[in-house]
Amino acid sequence: MQKTFLLTALAALLLGGCATVLPMPEHTLVLGEVGYIASRDEIFKGLKLGPDDVPPPKAFVEQCSPDENAVTDGSFVLVRYYYYWQNVPSGIVHQGARWAVVPTALAIKLGNVVEVELSAGKTNPQFRCSTISRIRFEDLKAGQCEYRQDPHIPFDTSLTSVNPAGGPGAAAFYCPHVEAEGWEQFSMGVNGGSAWRKKPSVAPPPME
């Protein structure tokens, strides 16, 4: 019971507030799938994504949007990096999604496979704005991408042992050949949920 409550609390935390910020260096790229395109009303009031309540991205609007009045339908989307569940028999699947800004020149569609670039906030350099920088594939099929099940993280294995039908777990987003391009898998969420990132290249020191 206590662990179930903990997982539920973590789910709410990861979908809302400051926890939606990815704490990585500027210009890091993260690979994901566009899971939801928000209306202007949902951007300011929040929305329901499957079984989860998603709070509005207030900090993103303040730090990443040119102007609050410029926010329109589709200015922000939820990019999904993984799925996770607390137990298999429940049939309840949560989405490991984060808010991302959509540049006005980019025509985003539901299901697009995208690269999200991190940058500093307007007034807070420690804040990380997540902005879609590139549509990599039209959809999962075009990129031969899929969601692959991750192993459980250690503190969840006790739940699996008392539920032989299947305990908590996660399935991470994956596209073939990304490792050869310098992408690496990293842990970012509940039940072993992980995603793929590409760190910014480090410029060599200047010649003396």
C-alpha angles and dihedrals in degrees: 000000000000093000092047089054090048092052091048091050091049091051092055091046094050094050096048146036125010092333088078088070113098105224099216136116121287115273093026110145123218124194120224150136125256102247101172138011110211128217120228090256092053091048090060099034106031129239147228118261110186107304094343133089110224115204118220116271095245095156091048091052090050097043105030110027119085090226135349090233090056093061110112138164107305097018088120131032136180111244114204118218099170145347124237139184136192095218135354100231093059091064089214113137122186126204120234093216134153133194117260133183119240115214112231092240093057120088103210123193131190110269097025114147104229144181113230118205123206121222138167121273122254096250101010114057090190092060116093119219113202110214127175105242101174143012101227099181135004090236144333093283094052091054096037085236127157146167114262123198116249125212116258118264114246101259091056098055093085089062090052091051093057092044109052091181089069138294131213123320146141142231118217127212113250138178122190122258095014092125090062089057093055099265118143133194118242136177115253111151157016125329094006094313110171141177141193124259137178115210119222115263115256114233114230117250115268117267114253 
